[in-house]
Amino acid sequence: MLGAFVHDQLDRCGFHVTWCQNGSEGLERAQKQVFDVVLMDILLPGMNGLDILIHLRRRHAMPIILMSALGAEADRITGFRHGADDYLPKPFSVDELRVRIEAILRRVELERRFNTVIDVPVALSINELTFDESLCDVTFGRKAAQLTRSEYRLLETLWRNPEDVLSKPFLYQHVLQRGYSQHDRSLDMHVSQIRRKLKAIGYEAHQVRTVWGKGYVLTAAEADA
C-alpha cells in the first residue's frame, strides 16, 4: 500500500518512477540501471533495505533516501553508517517527500555540471588531509574516508569556514538544502559519521566540534599538555 501510494504521488508530481515491490528486485534494478535517487523502505519483502544499501554502496554512489518508522533511531544510525544520504521518517507528507527528493536531485544536477566543467580532481589540503571534489571524498595517508556526498559537502563547508561556528539552520539549508527542524537529526548523524570516519583513517589535526545551542565548528585539535 505504501509503495502504491508513493508511486502514484511521485508520478503526479512529474517524476519518472521505477517501482520495485521486493528487495531482491530493487537491488537487481538499481545495479543494472542508472537512477538519480533511490527511495527505499528498510522493511522490505525478500531482502532487508539495510542489506540492499550495503550491497549498493560497494560499487554505486547514487543518492539513497531511506524510509523508516518514526523513532527507529537504531535503523537510521545504521543506515547513515552504511552510506545513506538521508532518511524520511514514517508517516510523512507528500510535500515533505517531494522536497527531500527535489533537494537530492538539485545536488545531483550541480555535481553533473561541476564534473563537465572540471576535467581533473581539485585537491584541497589541510595538513595532508586531501579533499577530492571528483570523488566527493577525503584521504589521509593514502586512506580514503569513504564519505557520502552529504558528509563530504558538510565537511567541506566547515573547512571553508575554519573556526567559525555554523548554525544548524545554515547547514541544513546550505548542505542538505532544506529547512531546519528541531526533530530532524540528519545533520547530527552526518557529523557523527564524519567524526568516526576521520578517526578511522587516523586524521586528528582538526575536529568537528559541537557548540551547544549554536551549531558546529571545524577547529584545530588541542595540543596535548
DRENVO-224995 format. One record per residue: x, y, z of N, C-alpha, C in turn. Coordinates in pm, whole numbers, plus 50000, padded with zeros to 5 digits. Example, Ala and Ser with C-alpha at 12.3 -4.5 7.8 and 13.67 -1.06 7.14 Angstrom:
% residues 2
513194943150780512304955050780513204967050780/512854977550708513674989450714512905000350787/
***
This chain:
% residues 225
500834988050000500005000050000500865012650000/501925012550080502815024250083503495026049948/503945014849888504585015749758503665021449652/502415016949651501445021849554501175036749575/501065040749700500815054849732501975063549686/503215059449721504385067349683504525068149532/504325056849464504425056649317503425066049255/502195065649302501135074049246501425088849270/501825092349393502045106349426503255112149352/504335104449343505525109349271505245110549122/504455101349069504075102148928503265114748901/502375118348993501585130548979502445142948988/503555141949064504475153349077505375154948955/505305145548860506095146748738507385138848737/507625130648840508845122548843508675110048757/509765105448700509765092548630510145081948733/509215073248766509365064248880509445049748834/510435042448887510505027948873510185021849008/509135013749014508665008349141508974993449148/509724989349247510024975249272509354971149401/508684959749399507844955949514508504946249611/509774942749587510504934949686511984938549680/512714935149785514094939449796515014933849690/514864921149658515744914849559515594921249422/514354923849383514104930349254514684944449253/514514951649364515034965249372516544965649361/517234956549428518694956049420519144953149278/518504943549213518884940049076518704951748981/517584958748992517334970248904518314981448929/518594984149056519504995149092520924992249047/521314979549040522644975948994522794976648843/521684975248771521744974748625521384987948558/520574996348624520135008848565520735020748640/520725032248572521235044548633520035052548686/520045055248817518985062948879519565075548944/518805086348942519235098749008519115097649158/518135090149206517935088449350517165075549374/517495068849483516785056749524516055059649654/514755057249656513925058749775513555044749821/513965041049942513865027049982513405025550126/512415016950146511985013550281513005004050343/513115004150475514014994850542513384980950551/512094980550582511394967750591510804964250455/511464954750388511044950650254510894935550248/509944930450169509864915950149511024911150062/511574899850097512624893950013514034897450056/514264909950095515604914350135515504927250213/516184928050325516144939850410516774951850340/516164963750360516664975750296518084979250335/518464976650460519824979450503520834970450433/520454957750410521334948750335521494953250191/520414958150132520494963449995521424975449991/521314984050091522174995850098523644991850099/523984981850179525374977350187525854972150051/525024964349983525384959149851525584970449750/524694980249750524784991149653526004999749677/526345002149802527465011149833528825004949798/528864992049769530124985949730530584990749593/529634994449506530004998249370529295010749319/528255015249387527425026049333527375037849430/527315049949371527315062149453526025069949441/524975064049379523735071549365523145075049501/522535086849514521935090649643520825081049685/520785077949813519795068549865519095074849985/517775075449978516945080150089516245068050150/516425066250279515755055350348514455059950413/513475051350413512245053750487512225044350607/511915049750723511885041450843510795046350937/510385037751028509335041251123509825052251216/508945061351251509285072251342509775066551475/510965070951517511515066251643512495054751628/512635049151506513565038051485514975043451465/515515049451571516805056251561517935046651528/517895034651582518975024951556519075021951407/517935020451340517955017851196518515029751120/518175041651162518655053651091520175055051108/520665052651229522105053451253522835043151167/522305030951164522915020551081522875024550934/521785030450892521675034850753522705045250717/522875055450801523885065650775525285059550778/525505050250868526825044050880527195036550753/526205030950686526465023250565526285031350437/526095044550451526135052950332524845059050284/523785058850365522545065550325522765080650323/522125087450230522265102050220521215109350303/520085103050326519015109750400518055098950448/517175102550540516115093450581514825101250595/513735094150575512415100150583511605092050683/511275097850800510515090150899509055088650858/508515076750881507095074250853506285076650981/505085082150969504445086450845504975099950797/504875102650667505355115150612504325120750515/504445133650488503525140150395504095139650254/503235140850156503675141250016504575153349993/504255164550056505065176550039506495174450088/506645168250205507985165850257508735155950168/508055145650121508685135950031509195142849906/508375151349847508775158449725509965167649750/509935174949862511025184249893512335176749913/512305165449983513525157750006514115152849873/513275147649787513745142449659514265153849571/513555165049567513995176349485515335181649532/515565181649664516845186149717517975177149669/517745163949672518735154449623518995156649474/517935158349396518085159949251518825172849216/518615183449295519365195849270520845193549291/521185186149396522595183449421523195174849311/522435164949263522915156449154523205164849030/522305174048998522485182548881523685191648896/523885197349014525045205949037526335198049023/526355185749073527555177449062527845173748917/526795171348839526995168248698527585180248623/527065192048653527595204048589529045206148628/529345203648755530715205448803531655195948731/531245183448715532105173548652532315175948504/531365182948438531545185848296532455197748275/532635206148377533475217948364534915214848402/535095206548505536435203748556536855189748513/538005188748445538465176148391539355168348488/539975175148584540865168448676540385170848819/540695161748911540275163749051540845176549109/540055183249190540515195149261540845191049403/542105192249439542535187749572542785199649663/542205199249778542385209549879542915202550003/543985207750062544625200350171544615208050302/544445200650411544625206050544545595196750614/546855200850624547835192350693547775177750645/547785176150513547795163050450546415156550437/545375162850489544025158050459543645163750324/543345155150227543105159450091541645157950052/541075168950001539695169049954539695166649804/538965156649759538855153449616537425155949570/537245166949497535905170849452535305160449358/536135154249274535605144949175535055132249239/535635128149351535185116149420534275119149539/534175131949576533405135849695533905127949816/535235128349836535815121049947537105127949991/537585124250109538855129350160539765117650189/541075120150177542065109750206543115115250303/543695106050377544765109550469545705097550477/546985099850447547925088850446547535077950350/546985081950235546555072650130545345064350169/544685067950278543475061150320542265069950292/541295064350223540075071750191539065070450304/538405081550337537425081250445536115074750403/535865074250272534625068450219533395076150269/533455089350254532335097850291531215096550190/529985098650236528885100150143528925114350087/528155117049986528145130349926527725140950027/526715137650107526255147250207527325149850311/528005139250354529075140850453530215149250394/530545146750269531625154350205531275169150197/530055172150154529645186150142529655193050279/529255185850382529245191550516530655194350564/531545184850548532925186750593533605197850514/533355198350384533975208750302533455222650341/532165223650371531595236450413532225241150544/532395231950637533045235450764534505239250740/535175232150650536575235150622536755249050561/535835253050476535935266250412535645277550511/535165273950628534885284050732535545279750863/536875278150865537555273050984537375282251105/537165276151220537005283151347535735291551354/534875290751255533595297951257532485288151294/531665291951390530535283551427529425285451325/529055274551257527995274851157526725269151219/525665276651210524415272651276523765260851204/522945253551276522225242351216521295246851103/520525257751121519685262351009520495265250882/521675271450899522525274450783522985261550717/523445251850796523965239450740522865231150675/521675231150735520565223950671520255230050535/520235243250527519895249850402521025248550301/522265250550346523405250950254523855236950211/523815227450303524325214050273523205204450234/522155203550317521065194250291519965200350205/520025213450188519105220850101517645218950141/517415219950270516045220250321516035227650454/514845231350498514725238850621515055230450743/515455237350850515835230650975514605227951060/514565215951117513535212151214514235206251334/513815210251454514475205451575514305190351595/513355184351526513125169951538513905161951433/514525168851339515285162351232516735160951276/517225148751288518565146251336519535142251226/519165144551100520035140650989521415147051002/521455160051031522725167051040523595161351151/522995158751267523745153051380524365139651342/523615131551270524115118451231525235119551128/525125129151036526205131350940527485135551012/527355144351109528535148651186529145136851260/528305128551320528805116851391529585107551298/529075105751176529765097151081531085103251033/531105116351014532355123150975533415121151082/533055123051206533995121051316534525106851317/533635097251303534035083151307534965079851191/534655084851072535445081350954536805088250954/536875100651003538175107251014539065100151115/538455095851225539215088451326539725075351270/538905068851186539275055851130540485056751038/540675068250970541835069550882543005076350953/542845079151083543935084551162544125099551157/543115106851106543265121451098542775127951227/543655135551292543315141651421543695156351430/544255162251322544725176151328543575186051348/542425182951290541245191351307540065182551349/539135188651420537965181351469536705189551447/535615182351423534305188751415533725189051556/533575200951612533105202251749531675207651753/530955203451853529595208251876529625220451965/528965230951923528785242852007527315242852049/527055238352169525685236052213524815248552200/523655246552140522715257452121523025266252001/524145263551931524515271951818524725263851690/525615253951692525855246351571527155238551578/527915238751469529155230951461530285239851410/531515235851447532695243351404533825233451377/534615236051272535825228451247536985235951309/537665229751404538715236651477539935227751491/541085234051508542325226651526542265219151658/542745206851656542755198751777543705204951880/543315204352004544135209952111545365201152133/546515207652147547765200352170547735193952308/548345182252318548395175552448549255183552545/548805184452667549535191852768550825184452805/
***
